[in-house]
Amino acid sequence: MRGAVVARPQIARRTGRGPRLWNRTVRHRPALGFIFFTLLLDVLGFGLLIPVAPKLVQSLQGGGEQHAAWVYGFFVATYALMQFFFAPILGALSDRFGRRPVLLIALFGSGLDYFAGALAPNLLILFITRAINGISGASITVCNAYIADVTPPEKRHVGYGLLGAAFGLGFVIGPLMGGILGEYDIRYPFYAAGTLTLINWLYGYFVLPESLSQERRKRASIAQAGMNPFATMGILARYPLVARMAASLFMVNFAMFSLHATWVYFTSYKFGWTSKQIGASLATVGLGAVIVQGVLARRIIPAIGERNALVWGLVIGIAAYAAYAFVPQGWMIYAVIAIASIGGICGPAGQAIITKCVQPHEQGAVQGSLTALQSIANVIAPIIASNVFAFFISTNALVHFPGAPLMLASLLAAVGTVIAVWATRGLPDSRFSKNEPGDATTASPGS
């Protein structure tokens, strides 16, 4: 904030670049489609494992649900820890060498690693494969930067809504397939995930164009490209609005990953759900995301504005987490999912706000830093949430409450919402504005 000026991202006025940017987007529509399918197949592969990974951990570890939940928390945290270290690296490398080579290498690594996970004979090998998958899975950073490359600022919420739809569709198909395949063998979903990822790599090798031109690339050497994840997060300080939004996203992600880490154990313990039923519930979550982020978001966000979409989406999330914690019967979960899906508008709205005040040659680094923060949340949340779950179903608990980690998620989301409201105060109203924001290439890193 400078003097009495209200904090807001400084976006330059139109400079006549709008039509050029839009033409650039049109030329890259096939690439945008590839990013959609990249994330779709990536999430599909990830979703295949959700219904069976906790059971594979339990089968290799031995013992009951209480002890397995604790081990599984560290299993999830391993993936996130690798993402923390490598998301800024992949983002910075994509700023230097382009998005295409980084994406293709990451996809190829993921495909091979899924097969290695399917053959893991013990927990140690399974943890190693999970660590490698976390490294390659950090490519979400590059996907986010790719979207920023090929979409003009005023259309960016549409691009990120498309990514949300890819996540949703992946969670429609993936958990269903994983649940069905897992009924035959808990390792089959790993083989399926590896096959789909390698198919995606082949598709990208022949189809994906580069989105970052030579003149827009960062000219830093490899040593300066952002190899230290702690140091690269310092780039957020140059964009005060992004830094404040990052704090909000950290709490919101903490809440979300608490839910992810305990969903399988919570639903199987409280409702006696099988792998197939768990897969069906996750597929319903994905279907809601497809409808809301892929179709409704592009209408809702321009109508109510990006800030309103962000805040109201987060508020819906607070209520949904609490509702999950207390529902007495399994069928009620689906009613909560239907309402919670509407909250998905906060994702593309938040990303659109962030990318509008970041310069093009730093989109990858900023997205890498945000992904690194997300990974920190995903390191801590599963460990805490799984231990909360294990404690509240144990004989040591004063109150038997398997929904405790979900109630914790609701409280964390509430904190994130308060931060988001404070961070975005004073933002201009973006509802169907005729005064379109300028080209992000001229954005100032100021507050």
C-alpha positions in Angstrom: 0.0 0.0 0.0 1.4 3.4 -0.9 0.2 6.3 1.3 -3.6 6.4 1.5 -4.1 4.4 -1.7 -6.3 1.4 -1.2 -4.5 -1.9 -1.8 -5.2 -3.4 -5.1 -3.2 -5.0 -7.9 -1.8 -2.4 -10.2 -2.8 -3.5 -13.7 -1.9 -1.2 -16.6 -4.6 0.4 -18.7 -5.3 -1.1 -22.1 -2.4 -0.5 -24.4 -4.0 -1.9 -27.5 -2.7 -5.4 -26.7 -6.0 -6.9 -26.0 -6.9 -8.1 -29.5 -3.3 -9.5 -29.9 -3.7 -11.4 -26.6 -7.1 -12.8 -27.7 -5.6 -13.9 -31.0 -2.8 -15.6 -29.2 -5.4 -17.5 -27.1 -7.3 -18.6 -30.3 -4.1 -19.9 -31.8 -3.4 -21.9 -28.6 -6.8 -23.5 -28.2 -5.4 -27.0 -29.1 -2.7 -26.4 -26.4 -5.4 -25.4 -23.9 -7.2 -28.6 -24.8 -4.1 -30.5 -24.1 -3.6 -28.9 -20.7 -7.2 -29.9 -20.0 -6.5 -33.5 -20.9 -3.2 -33.5 -19.2 -4.8 -32.6 -15.9 -7.8 -34.9 -16.6 -5.6 -37.9 -17.1 -3.3 -36.8 -14.2 -6.2 -36.5 -11.8 -7.7 -39.7 -13.3 -4.6 -41.6 -12.4 -4.4 -40.0 -9.0 -8.2 -40.6 -8.4 -7.8 -44.3 -9.3 -5.6 -44.7 -6.2 -7.7 -42.9 -3.6 -10.1 -45.8 -2.9 -7.3 -48.4 -2.7 -4.1 -46.6 -1.5 -5.1 -46.6 2.2 -5.9 -50.3 2.0 -2.6 -51.1 0.3 -0.8 -49.2 3.0 -2.7 -51.2 5.6 -2.0 -54.5 3.9 1.7 -53.8 3.8 1.8 -52.4 7.3 -0.5 -54.8 9.1 -2.7 -53.9 12.0 -6.1 -52.1 12.3 -7.5 -48.9 10.9 -6.3 -46.8 13.8 -2.6 -47.5 13.2 -3.0 -47.6 9.4 -4.5 -44.1 9.4 -1.5 -42.8 11.2 0.9 -44.4 8.6 -1.2 -43.3 5.7 -1.0 -39.7 6.9 2.8 -39.9 6.5 2.3 -41.6 3.1 0.3 -38.7 1.8 2.7 -36.2 3.4 5.7 -37.8 1.5 4.1 -36.9 -1.8 3.4 -33.3 -0.6 6.9 -32.8 0.8 8.4 -33.7 -2.6 6.0 -31.3 -4.3 7.1 -28.6 -1.9 10.7 -28.9 -2.9 10.2 -29.4 -6.6 7.2 -27.2 -7.5 9.2 -24.0 -7.5 12.0 -25.8 -9.4 9.7 -27.0 -12.1 8.0 -23.6 -12.3 11.3 -21.7 -12.5 12.7 -24.1 -15.1 9.6 -23.7 -17.2 10.2 -19.9 -17.1 13.7 -20.5 -18.4 13.3 -23.3 -20.8 9.6 -23.3 -21.7 6.5 -25.2 -20.5 6.6 -28.1 -23.0 9.8 -29.9 -22.0 9.1 -29.7 -18.3 5.6 -31.0 -18.7 6.6 -33.9 -20.9 9.4 -35.0 -18.6 7.1 -34.9 -15.6 4.4 -36.9 -17.3 6.9 -39.6 -18.4 8.2 -39.9 -14.8 4.8 -40.2 -13.3 3.8 -43.0 -15.8 6.8 -45.1 -14.9 6.4 -44.5 -11.2 2.8 -45.8 -11.1 4.0 -49.1 -12.4 6.8 -49.2 -9.8 4.2 -48.5 -7.1 2.1 -51.5 -8.4 5.1 -53.8 -7.9 6.1 -52.4 -4.4 6.8 -55.4 -2.1 6.9 -53.4 1.1 6.1 -50.0 2.7 9.6 -48.6 2.1 9.5 -49.1 -1.7 5.9 -47.8 -1.8 7.0 -44.7 0.1 9.9 -44.2 -2.4 7.6 -44.4 -5.4 5.3 -42.0 -3.7 8.2 -39.5 -3.3 9.1 -39.8 -7.0 5.5 -39.3 -7.9 5.4 -36.1 -5.8 8.4 -34.8 -7.8 6.7 -35.4 -11.2 3.3 -34.3 -9.8 4.6 -30.8 -9.2 3.9 -30.2 -12.9 0.6 -28.6 -11.9 2.7 -25.5 -11.4 3.6 -25.5 -15.1 0.0 -26.2 -16.1 -1.2 -23.1 -14.2 1.6 -21.0 -15.8 0.6 -22.4 -19.3 -3.0 -21.1 -18.7 -1.6 -17.7 -17.8 0.5 -17.7 -21.0 -2.4 -18.4 -23.4 -5.3 -16.5 -21.9 -5.9 -12.7 -21.6 -6.5 -11.4 -18.1 -10.2 -10.9 -18.6 -10.7 -14.5 -19.7 -8.4 -16.1 -17.2 -11.2 -17.3 -14.9 -12.5 -19.3 -17.8 -9.1 -21.0 -18.3 -8.8 -21.9 -14.6 -12.4 -23.0 -14.6 -11.5 -25.4 -17.4 -8.7 -26.8 -15.1 -11.2 -27.2 -12.3 -13.5 -29.1 -14.7 -10.6 -31.3 -15.6 -10.0 -32.1 -11.9 -13.7 -32.7 -11.5 -14.0 -35.1 -14.5 -10.9 -36.9 -13.4 -12.5 -37.5 -10.0 -15.7 -38.7 -11.6 -14.0 -41.4 -13.6 -10.9 -42.1 -11.5 -12.4 -43.1 -8.1 -15.1 -45.2 -9.9 -12.5 -47.1 -11.9 -10.3 -47.4 -8.8 -13.1 -48.7 -6.7 -14.2 -51.2 -9.3 -10.7 -52.4 -10.1 -9.8 -52.5 -6.4 -12.5 -55.0 -5.8 -10.5 -57.5 -7.8 -7.0 -56.4 -6.7 -5.8 -53.3 -4.9 -2.8 -53.0 -7.2 -4.8 -53.0 -10.5 -5.5 -49.2 -10.2 -1.8 -48.5 -10.1 -1.3 -50.3 -13.5 -4.3 -48.4 -14.9 -2.9 -45.0 -13.7 0.5 -45.7 -15.3 -1.0 -46.7 -18.6 -3.2 -43.6 -18.8 -0.3 -41.3 -17.9 2.0 -42.7 -20.5 -0.8 -42.4 -23.1 -1.1 -38.8 -22.1 2.7 -38.3 -22.5 2.5 -39.7 -26.0 -0.4 -37.4 -26.9 1.5 -34.4 -25.5 4.7 -35.3 -27.3 3.0 -35.1 -30.7 0.4 -32.3 -30.0 1.6 -29.9 -27.3 3.0 -26.6 -28.7 5.2 -24.3 -26.6 3.3 -21.4 -24.9 6.3 -19.2 -23.7 8.1 -17.6 -26.6 11.9 -17.1 -26.4 11.7 -13.3 -25.8 9.4 -13.8 -22.8 11.6 -16.3 -21.0 13.5 -15.5 -17.9 17.2 -15.3 -18.8 18.5 -16.4 -15.4 21.1 -19.2 -15.2 20.2 -22.6 -13.8 21.7 -21.5 -10.4 19.5 -18.5 -10.4 16.4 -20.2 -11.7 14.9 -20.9 -8.3 16.4 -24.1 -7.0 15.7 -23.2 -3.3 12.0 -23.6 -2.6 12.3 -21.4 0.5 14.1 -18.7 -1.4 11.7 -18.8 -4.4 8.7 -18.1 -2.1 10.3 -14.7 -1.6 9.0 -13.7 -5.0 5.6 -13.4 -3.4 6.8 -10.4 -1.4 7.1 -8.5 -4.7 3.3 -9.0 -5.2 1.7 -8.0 -1.9 -1.8 -9.0 -2.9 -0.5 -12.4 -4.0 1.3 -12.8 -0.7 -1.9 -12.1 1.2 -3.9 -14.5 -1.0 -1.2 -17.1 -0.4 -1.8 -17.0 3.3 -5.5 -17.6 2.7 -4.9 -20.4 0.3 -2.6 -22.1 2.8 -5.4 -22.3 5.4 -8.0 -23.4 2.8 -5.7 -26.1 1.4 -4.9 -27.2 5.0 -8.7 -27.8 5.4 -9.1 -29.5 2.1 -6.1 -31.9 2.6 -7.4 -32.8 6.1 -10.6 -34.0 4.4 -8.7 -35.9 1.7 -6.5 -37.7 4.1 -9.3 -39.0 6.2 -12.2 -39.5 3.8 -11.7 -43.2 3.1 -11.2 -44.1 6.7 -14.0 -41.8 7.9 -16.6 -43.2 5.5 -15.6 -46.8 5.9 -15.5 -46.5 9.7 -18.7 -44.5 10.2 -20.9 -45.9 7.4 -19.2 -49.2 6.6 -18.6 -48.2 2.9 -16.7 -50.4 0.5 -14.1 -49.3 -2.0 -16.8 -49.1 -4.7 -19.0 -46.9 -2.5 -16.1 -44.6 -1.6 -15.3 -44.4 -5.3 -18.9 -43.5 -6.1 -18.9 -40.7 -3.5 -15.7 -39.2 -4.9 -17.0 -39.5 -8.4 -20.0 -37.4 -7.3 -17.7 -34.8 -5.9 -15.9 -34.8 -9.3 -19.2 -34.5 -11.2 -20.2 -31.5 -9.1 -16.8 -29.9 -9.9 -17.3 -30.5 -13.6 -20.7 -28.9 -13.7 -19.8 -25.9 -11.5 -16.2 -25.1 -12.6 -16.6 -26.2 -16.2 -20.1 -24.7 -16.9 -21.5 -22.5 -14.2 -18.3 -20.7 -13.1 -18.0 -18.9 -16.4 -21.4 -17.5 -15.9 -21.5 -17.0 -12.1 -18.1 -15.3 -11.7 -18.6 -12.5 -14.3 -22.1 -12.0 -12.9 -21.2 -11.5 -9.2 -17.5 -10.6 -9.6 -14.3 -12.4 -8.9 -14.0 -11.3 -5.3 -17.6 -12.2 -4.4 -17.2 -15.6 -6.1 -14.1 -16.2 -4.0 -15.6 -15.2 -0.7 -19.0 -16.9 -1.1 -17.3 -20.1 -2.4 -15.2 -20.2 0.7 -18.2 -19.7 3.0 -20.0 -22.6 1.4 -16.9 -24.7 2.0 -16.9 -23.8 5.7 -20.5 -25.1 6.0 -19.8 -28.2 4.0 -16.9 -29.4 6.1 -19.1 -29.0 9.2 -22.0 -30.9 7.6 -19.8 -33.8 6.6 -18.6 -34.1 10.2 -22.1 -34.5 11.7 -24.3 -36.3 9.1 -25.7 -39.4 10.8 -26.4 -41.5 7.6 -24.3 -42.1 4.5 -26.8 -41.1 2.0 -26.8 -37.5 3.4 -23.2 -37.2 2.3 -24.5 -36.8 -1.3 -26.8 -33.9 -0.3 -23.8 -32.1 1.2 -21.7 -32.8 -1.8 -24.3 -31.1 -4.1 -24.2 -27.9 -2.0 -20.4 -28.0 -1.5 -19.9 -28.2 -5.3 -21.1 -24.7 -5.7 -18.3 -23.5 -3.5 -15.9 -24.6 -6.3 -16.3 -21.1 -7.9 -13.7 -19.9 -5.4 -10.9 -21.7 -7.2 -10.9 -20.1 -10.7 -11.9 -16.7 -9.1 -8.9 -16.8 -6.8 -6.4 -17.8 -9.5 -7.8 -15.1 -11.9 -7.2 -12.5 -9.2 -3.6 -13.7 -8.5 -2.4 -14.0 -12.1 -3.6 -10.5 -13.1 -0.9 -8.9 -11.0 2.0 -11.1 -12.0 4.3 -10.4 -14.9 4.5 -13.1 -17.6 8.2 -14.1 -17.1 7.4 -14.8 -13.4 4.1 -16.6 -13.7 5.9 -20.0 -13.5 7.9 -18.9 -10.4 4.9 -17.5 -8.6 2.7 -20.5 -9.4 5.6 -22.7 -8.2 5.7 -20.7 -4.9 2.0 -21.1 -4.4 2.2 -24.8 -5.1 5.0 -25.1 -2.6 2.9 -23.5 0.0 0.1 -25.8 -0.9 2.5 -28.7 -0.5 3.5 -27.5 3.0 -0.2 -27.7 3.9 -0.4 -31.2 2.4 2.6 -32.3 4.4 1.2 -31.1 7.7 -2.6 -31.7 7.2 -2.6 -35.5 6.6 -0.4 -36.1 9.6 -2.5 -33.9 11.9 -5.9 -35.0 10.5 -5.1 -38.7 10.6 -3.9 -38.5 14.2 -7.0 -36.5 15.1 -9.1 -39.2 13.5 -7.2 -42.0 15.2 -7.5 -40.4 18.6 -11.2 -39.7 18.4 -12.0 -43.3 17.5 -9.8 -44.7 20.2 -10.7 -45.6 23.8 -8.7 -42.6 25.0 -11.1 -40.0 23.5 -13.5 -38.3 25.9 -16.0 -38.1 23.1 -16.2 -40.7 20.3 -16.3 -38.4 17.2 -14.9 -39.8 13.9 -15.9 -36.5 12.2 -13.4 -34.5 14.3 -10.9 -33.9 11.5 -13.7 -32.6 9.2 -14.8 -30.2 11.9 -11.1 -29.1 12.2 -11.2 -28.5 8.4 -14.3 -26.3 8.8 -12.5 -24.1 11.4 -9.4 -23.8 9.2 -11.4 -22.8 6.2 -13.1 -20.1 8.3 -9.7 -18.7 9.1 -8.7 -18.7 5.4 -11.9 -17.0 4.5 -11.3 -14.1 6.9 -7.8 -13.7 5.4 -9.2 -13.7 1.9 -11.8 -11.0 2.8 -9.1 -8.8 4.2 -6.6 -9.5 1.3 -9.0 -8.5 -1.4 -10.6 -5.5 0.2 -10.7 -2.6 -2.2 -10.5 -4.7 -5.4 -12.4 -3.2 -8.4 -15.8 -4.8 -9.2 -15.2 -7.2 -12.1 -18.8 -7.9 -12.8 -19.4 -7.7 -16.6 -17.0 -4.8 -16.7 -16.6 -3.0 -20.0 -13.4 -1.6 -18.8 -11.4 -4.7 -19.3 -8.2 -5.1 -17.4 -5.0 -4.5 -19.3 -2.4 -7.0 -20.4 -0.8 -8.8 -17.6 2.5 -8.3 -19.3 2.5 -4.7 -18.1 1.4 -5.4 -14.6 3.3 -3.8 -11.8 4.4 -6.0 -8.9 3.2 -3.3 -6.5 0.4 -3.6 -4.1 
